[in-house]
């Protein structure tokens, strides 16, 4: 026995009546929290109302545009086609090139600041009304309601044992889901491959393997995101839900529950006045929770899971109408309005966002309007700086590349601007088809009698013959022997 154990026994004798024997000690119950809890399926209830009609008006035009644009013709080509092999991006009457990708950066900045401005003013209306995840999930939920029935019917169907009836309903639902997902993936690939040719090749089993891969990939992605993940995408995968609060202020329109008016909650008979039964206007029917696609209770306050779809507003207003109570117990309102303070529409942050958007849109519009329709590049011969003939003529060799960035074929003429008299030898007039790049070998010659020395700057110019104002230049150098 060690000295420490002897000291412990002397301080804690076995006959001490206050000492609890080890065998009599019962530990407290330990609870576990599973950080990776299994997803609980959300059964949403169908609801009608003003905001749902508004969602239809915003969602269907976006869907129609997405599915129809690749099939529309603009002249002799597809109206919207991102031709990656040819490095040409056709959008209606415009053709953009890799050199124009700076415009894409401008467009993304404009989209970001527009989103910030709209969020600062009206909360997450993008998520609730126009986000592709929301729109496609709504389509899948509509299919689910049509094939499996109402909310209660779907709950009973999932709880029931497997049968032929249940299997047929599930098969019909998933078949329709996969059909919508396939058409979504097929259309997406159709933005990068001519969709009519893609259709013919696909249904004749002659499709390009990469095209088939991406069709399958986006089909499965749509099927998984809109059919299975749904609110998981909004709650855990989308970063917007995490930083949206940074753009909110007390005057931002958000979906909120009026606690002063709604509490204390409780059920009552129809047409019973709240003050007569000693309760608030909320009858605790849970309808606002049952219609929520993310499964939250808006009465618990603003939550990052709320996507601003306003389903709870329509649900609550329908109940208030039946109870003959004023509507908008749940409504789009502001924090200041709930606290009885005046709300401001025009405020510095919002004005700043819109000012940035306005300036960026103006600059982008000017950039598109003023962009050159001819692209000219000049490559010098790398084998030698110059060549001198026996009679003293000095030749410099170049390769000229001219790209036609318009929608029609045009004739062009090459010329050179130099401080000395130089002769262009080669094809100085030529035709370039729409979207074509031509390479022309050109020789610049200085006659022997000029006796040029050293190097000097020159400018090659390409001009459209049918439009004298459409001209572009490119800087280069002419080399001659050094003295």
C-alpha positions in Angstrom: 0.0 0.0 0.0 1.4 3.4 -1.0 1.6 6.4 1.3 -1.0 8.2 -0.7 -3.5 5.4 -0.3 -2.8 5.2 3.5 -3.4 8.9 3.7 -6.7 8.5 1.8 -7.9 5.7 4.0 -7.1 7.7 7.1 -9.1 10.6 5.8 -12.0 8.4 4.5 -12.5 5.5 7.0 -14.6 2.6 5.8 -17.0 3.0 8.8 -17.7 6.6 7.9 -21.6 6.7 7.8 -21.5 9.5 5.2 -19.5 7.5 2.7 -21.5 6.0 -0.2 -20.3 2.5 -1.2 -19.3 2.2 -4.9 -21.9 -0.5 -5.5 -24.7 1.7 -4.2 -23.8 4.7 -6.6 -26.2 5.0 -9.5 -25.0 7.3 -12.3 -27.4 9.9 -13.7 -29.0 9.0 -17.1 -26.9 10.2 -20.0 -28.7 11.5 -23.1 -27.1 11.5 -26.5 -27.5 14.0 -29.3 -27.1 12.7 -32.8 -25.5 15.3 -35.0 -26.4 13.3 -38.1 -30.1 12.7 -37.4 -32.1 11.0 -40.0 -34.2 13.3 -42.1 -37.9 13.4 -41.1 -40.0 13.6 -44.2 -42.2 16.7 -44.5 -45.7 16.2 -45.7 -46.9 19.6 -47.0 -50.5 20.5 -47.3 -51.8 22.1 -50.4 -53.0 25.7 -50.0 -54.4 28.4 -52.3 -54.1 32.1 -51.9 -52.8 35.4 -53.3 -49.1 34.6 -52.8 -49.4 31.2 -54.4 -51.0 32.7 -57.5 -48.1 35.2 -57.5 -45.7 32.3 -57.3 -47.4 30.7 -60.3 -47.1 34.0 -62.3 -43.3 34.2 -61.5 -42.5 30.5 -61.8 -44.2 29.5 -65.0 -42.6 32.2 -67.3 -39.2 31.1 -66.0 -40.0 27.5 -66.7 -41.3 28.3 -70.2 -38.2 30.4 -71.0 -35.9 27.6 -69.8 -37.6 24.8 -71.8 -38.5 26.8 -74.9 -35.4 29.0 -75.6 -33.2 26.3 -77.1 -35.9 25.3 -79.5 -36.4 28.8 -80.9 -34.5 29.8 -84.0 -32.7 33.1 -84.5 -32.0 33.4 -88.2 -30.2 30.2 -89.3 -29.2 29.1 -85.8 -30.4 28.3 -82.3 -31.5 31.4 -80.4 -29.4 30.6 -77.3 -26.4 28.3 -77.9 -23.1 28.2 -75.9 -20.9 26.6 -78.6 -17.9 25.6 -76.5 -15.9 23.8 -79.3 -16.2 26.9 -81.5 -15.7 29.2 -78.5 -18.8 31.2 -79.5 -21.7 32.1 -77.3 -24.9 33.0 -79.2 -27.6 34.8 -77.2 -30.4 36.0 -79.5 -28.9 38.6 -81.8 -25.5 38.7 -80.1 -22.4 36.5 -80.5 -19.9 36.6 -77.7 -16.3 35.3 -77.7 -13.9 34.2 -75.0 -12.5 37.8 -75.1 -15.9 39.0 -74.1 -16.0 37.0 -70.9 -15.2 40.1 -68.9 -18.8 41.0 -69.5 -19.8 37.8 -67.7 -17.9 39.1 -64.6 -19.9 42.3 -64.9 -23.1 40.4 -65.3 -22.4 38.3 -62.2 -21.6 41.5 -60.2 -24.8 43.1 -61.3 -26.8 39.9 -60.3 -25.1 39.8 -56.9 -25.9 43.5 -56.1 -29.4 43.1 -57.4 -29.9 40.1 -55.1 -28.5 42.2 -52.2 -30.8 45.1 -53.0 -33.9 42.9 -53.3 -33.0 41.0 -50.1 -32.5 44.2 -48.2 -35.9 45.4 -49.3 -38.0 42.3 -49.3 -36.1 39.5 -47.6 -35.8 36.1 -49.4 -38.3 36.6 -52.2 -35.7 35.2 -54.6 -35.7 31.9 -52.7 -39.5 31.8 -52.3 -40.6 32.8 -55.8 -37.9 32.4 -58.4 -35.1 30.1 -57.2 -34.8 27.0 -59.5 -34.7 24.8 -56.5 -38.0 26.2 -55.2 -39.7 26.1 -58.7 -38.7 22.5 -59.5 -39.5 21.4 -56.0 -43.0 22.9 -56.4 -43.4 20.9 -59.6 -42.4 17.7 -57.9 -44.7 18.4 -54.9 -47.6 19.0 -57.3 -46.9 15.6 -59.0 -46.8 14.0 -55.6 -50.2 15.5 -54.6 -51.7 14.4 -57.9 -50.5 10.8 -57.7 -50.6 10.1 -54.0 -53.3 12.4 -52.8 -53.7 14.9 -50.0 -51.3 15.3 -47.0 -53.3 12.8 -44.9 -53.5 10.3 -47.7 -49.8 10.5 -48.3 -49.1 9.9 -44.6 -51.4 6.9 -44.5 -49.9 5.6 -47.8 -46.3 5.7 -46.5 -47.4 4.1 -43.2 -49.3 1.3 -44.9 -47.6 -2.0 -45.8 -46.5 -2.6 -49.4 -49.3 -3.6 -51.8 -50.0 -3.5 -55.5 -52.0 -0.3 -55.0 -49.1 1.4 -53.1 -46.5 0.2 -55.6 -48.5 1.5 -58.5 -48.9 4.9 -57.0 -45.2 5.1 -56.1 -44.2 3.9 -59.6 -46.4 6.5 -61.2 -45.0 9.3 -59.0 -41.3 8.4 -59.6 -41.9 7.9 -63.3 -43.3 11.4 -63.6 -40.4 12.8 -61.5 -37.9 11.1 -63.7 -39.6 12.4 -66.8 -39.5 16.0 -65.6 -35.9 15.5 -64.5 -34.9 14.0 -67.8 -36.4 16.8 -69.8 -34.6 19.3 -67.5 -31.2 17.6 -68.0 -31.8 17.2 -71.7 -32.7 20.9 -72.1 -29.7 22.0 -70.2 -27.4 20.0 -72.4 -29.3 21.5 -75.4 -27.9 24.9 -74.4 -24.4 23.6 -75.2 -25.2 21.3 -78.1 -27.7 22.1 -80.9 -30.8 20.7 -79.4 -32.5 19.5 -82.6 -29.4 17.5 -83.6 -29.1 16.2 -80.0 -32.7 15.0 -80.1 -32.2 13.1 -83.4 -28.9 11.6 -82.2 -30.3 10.7 -78.8 -33.4 8.9 -80.0 -31.4 7.1 -82.8 -28.9 5.9 -80.1 -26.1 7.8 -81.8 -25.6 10.5 -79.1 -22.1 11.7 -78.1 -21.0 9.8 -74.9 -20.2 13.1 -73.1 -23.6 14.5 -74.0 -25.2 11.3 -72.7 -23.2 11.5 -69.5 -24.3 15.1 -68.8 -27.9 14.4 -69.6 -27.8 11.5 -67.1 -25.9 13.6 -64.5 -28.4 16.5 -64.6 -31.4 14.1 -64.7 -30.2 12.5 -61.5 -29.3 15.8 -59.9 -32.8 17.2 -60.6 -34.5 14.0 -59.4 -32.4 14.0 -56.2 -32.6 17.7 -55.4 -36.3 18.3 -56.1 -37.6 14.9 -55.3 -35.6 13.7 -52.3 -33.4 16.4 -50.8 -35.8 19.4 -51.2 -35.5 21.5 -48.0 -32.1 19.9 -47.2 -30.7 21.9 -50.2 -32.1 25.2 -48.8 -31.1 24.5 -45.2 -27.7 22.9 -45.5 -26.3 23.2 -49.1 -27.3 26.7 -50.1 -24.9 29.3 -48.6 -27.5 32.1 -49.1 -29.5 31.0 -46.1 -26.4 31.5 -43.9 -25.4 35.1 -44.9 -28.9 36.5 -45.7 -29.2 38.1 -42.2 -26.2 40.3 -43.0 -28.4 42.1 -45.5 -31.4 42.5 -43.3 -32.2 45.6 -41.3 -35.2 46.6 -39.1 -37.0 47.9 -42.2 -36.6 44.7 -44.3 -39.8 43.0 -45.3 -39.8 39.6 -43.7 -42.6 37.0 -43.0 -43.4 37.4 -39.4 -46.1 36.4 -36.9 -47.7 39.1 -34.8 -47.3 37.8 -31.3 -49.0 40.8 -29.7 -52.2 40.0 -31.6 -51.9 36.2 -31.8 -51.0 35.2 -28.2 -52.4 33.5 -26.1 -53.1 30.7 -28.6 -56.0 28.4 -28.2 -58.9 26.7 -30.0 -62.3 28.0 -30.0 -65.6 27.9 -31.9 -66.1 29.6 -35.2 -67.1 33.3 -34.8 -66.0 33.4 -31.1 -64.4 36.7 -30.5 -60.9 36.5 -29.1 -61.5 38.9 -26.2 -64.6 36.9 -25.2 -62.6 33.7 -24.7 -59.6 35.3 -23.3 -57.3 34.3 -26.1 -55.4 35.9 -29.0 -56.3 35.5 -32.6 -54.2 32.4 -33.2 -56.4 29.3 -32.9 -53.3 27.0 -32.9 -54.5 25.0 -35.9 -50.9 24.2 -37.0 -51.9 24.9 -40.6 -48.9 27.3 -41.0 -46.6 24.5 -40.1 -48.3 21.9 -42.3 -47.9 24.0 -45.4 -44.3 25.0 -44.8 -41.9 23.3 -47.2 -39.0 23.5 -44.7 -41.2 22.3 -41.8 -40.6 25.3 -39.5 -43.1 27.1 -37.2 -43.0 30.7 -38.2 -44.6 31.6 -34.8 -41.2 30.8 -33.2 -39.7 33.9 -34.9 -37.5 34.5 -37.9 -35.4 31.4 -38.8 -32.7 30.9 -41.4 -34.7 27.9 -42.8 -37.5 30.3 -43.9 -37.3 30.7 -47.7 -40.0 33.5 -47.8 -42.5 31.5 -49.9 -45.5 33.0 -48.1 -47.4 29.7 -47.9 -47.9 30.3 -44.2 -49.4 33.7 -44.9 -52.0 32.2 -47.3 -52.8 29.4 -44.9 -53.3 31.7 -41.9 -55.3 34.2 -44.0 -57.7 31.4 -45.0 -58.2 30.5 -41.4 -58.7 34.1 -40.3 -61.3 34.5 -43.1 -63.2 31.4 -41.8 -63.1 32.8 -38.2 -64.1 36.3 -39.4 -60.9 37.7 -37.9 -58.8 40.4 -39.6 -56.2 38.9 -42.0 -52.4 39.2 -41.8 -51.8 37.6 -38.4 -48.8 36.3 -40.4 -47.7 38.7 -43.0 -44.9 40.5 -44.9 -43.9 43.2 -42.4 -40.9 44.8 -40.9 -39.3 44.6 -37.4 -40.0 48.3 -36.9 -43.7 47.8 -37.8 -44.1 45.0 -35.3 -42.6 47.2 -32.6 -45.0 50.0 -33.6 -42.3 52.2 -35.1 -42.5 53.8 -38.6 -40.8 51.9 -41.4 -38.6 53.6 -44.0 -38.6 52.4 -47.7 -35.6 54.6 -48.8 -32.6 54.0 -46.7 -28.8 54.5 -47.3 -27.9 50.8 -47.7 -30.8 50.1 -50.1 -30.1 53.3 -52.2 -26.4 52.3 -52.3 -27.2 48.8 -53.7 -29.5 50.3 -56.4 -27.0 52.9 -57.3 -24.3 50.3 -57.8 -26.7 48.2 -59.9 -27.7 51.2 -62.0 -24.1 52.3 -62.7 -23.0 48.7 -63.5 -26.0 48.2 -65.9 -25.2 51.4 -67.7 -21.5 50.5 -68.1 -22.4 47.0 -69.3 -24.9 48.3 -71.8 -22.3 50.7 -73.1 -19.7 47.9 -73.3 -22.0 45.7 -75.3 -23.0 48.6 -77.6 -19.5 49.7 -78.2 -17.8 46.3 -78.5 -15.9 45.7 -81.7 -17.4 43.4 -84.3 -13.9 42.7 -85.8 -11.2 41.0 -83.9 -7.7 41.5 -85.3 -4.4 39.9 -84.1 -0.9 40.0 -85.6 1.8 37.4 -85.2 5.3 38.2 -86.3 7.5 35.5 -88.0 9.6 34.1 -85.2 12.2 32.6 -87.5 13.8 36.0 -88.3 13.4 39.6 -87.5 13.7 40.6 -91.2 14.9 39.4 -94.6 17.0 41.5 -96.9 17.1 40.8 -100.6 20.2 41.2 -102.9 18.9 44.5 -104.2 18.4 45.8 -100.6 14.6 45.4 -100.1 13.7 44.6 -96.5 10.9 42.2 -95.8 9.0 41.5 -92.5 6.6 38.5 -92.4 3.4 38.4 -90.4 0.4 36.2 -89.9 -2.8 38.3 -89.7 -5.9 36.8 -87.9 -9.3 38.4 -88.5 -12.4 37.2 -86.7 -15.9 38.2 -87.9 -18.0 38.7 -84.7 -21.2 39.6 -86.5 -24.1 37.5 -87.7 -23.4 38.0 -91.4 -20.5 37.4 -93.8 -18.5 40.5 -94.7 -15.6 41.6 -96.9 -12.6 43.2 -95.3 -9.6 45.1 -96.4 -6.1 45.2 -94.8 -4.0 48.3 -94.6 -1.0 49.5 -92.7 -0.2 52.8 -91.0 3.5 53.4 -90.7 5.9 56.4 -90.5 7.6 55.1 -93.7 6.4 53.9 -97.0 5.8 50.1 -96.7 4.2 47.8 -99.3 1.7 45.1 -98.3 2.2 41.9 -100.2 -0.5 39.3 -99.9 -4.3 39.1 -99.9 -5.4 42.5 -98.7 -9.1 42.0 -99.5 -11.0 38.9 -98.4 -14.3 37.5 -97.1 -14.9 36.3 -93.5 -18.0 34.3 -92.8 -20.1 34.9 -89.6 -18.2 33.6 -86.6 -15.2 32.6 -88.8 -11.5 33.3 -88.1 -9.2 33.5 -91.1 -5.4 33.5 -91.1 -3.6 35.5 -93.8 0.1 35.5 -94.4 1.3 39.1 -95.1 4.7 40.5 -96.0 5.6 44.2 -95.4 8.4 45.4 -97.8 10.5 48.5 -97.6 12.2 49.4 -100.9 16.0 49.6 -100.8 16.1 53.3 -101.6 14.5 54.2 -98.3 17.6 52.9 -96.4 15.7 52.2 -93.2 17.5 51.3 -90.0 16.4 49.9 -86.6 12.9 49.2 -85.6 9.7 51.4 -85.5 6.1 51.0 -84.6 3.4 50.3 -87.2 -0.3 49.6 -87.0 -2.3 47.0 -89.1 -5.9 48.0 -89.8 -8.8 45.8 -90.9 -11.9 47.6 -92.3 -15.3 46.4 -93.4 -15.8 47.3 -97.0 -19.6 47.8 -96.5 -19.1 49.9 -93.5 -16.2 52.3 -93.5 -16.7 53.2 -89.8 -16.2 49.6 -88.7 -12.4 49.5 -88.5 -10.0 48.0 -86.0 -6.2 48.3 -85.6 -3.4 46.3 -84.0 0.0 47.5 -83.0 3.2 45.7 -84.2 6.8 46.6 -85.2 8.8 46.6 -88.4 12.5 45.7 -88.1 15.4 46.8 -90.4 19.1 46.4 -90.1 20.8 48.4 -87.4 23.4 50.9 -88.5 
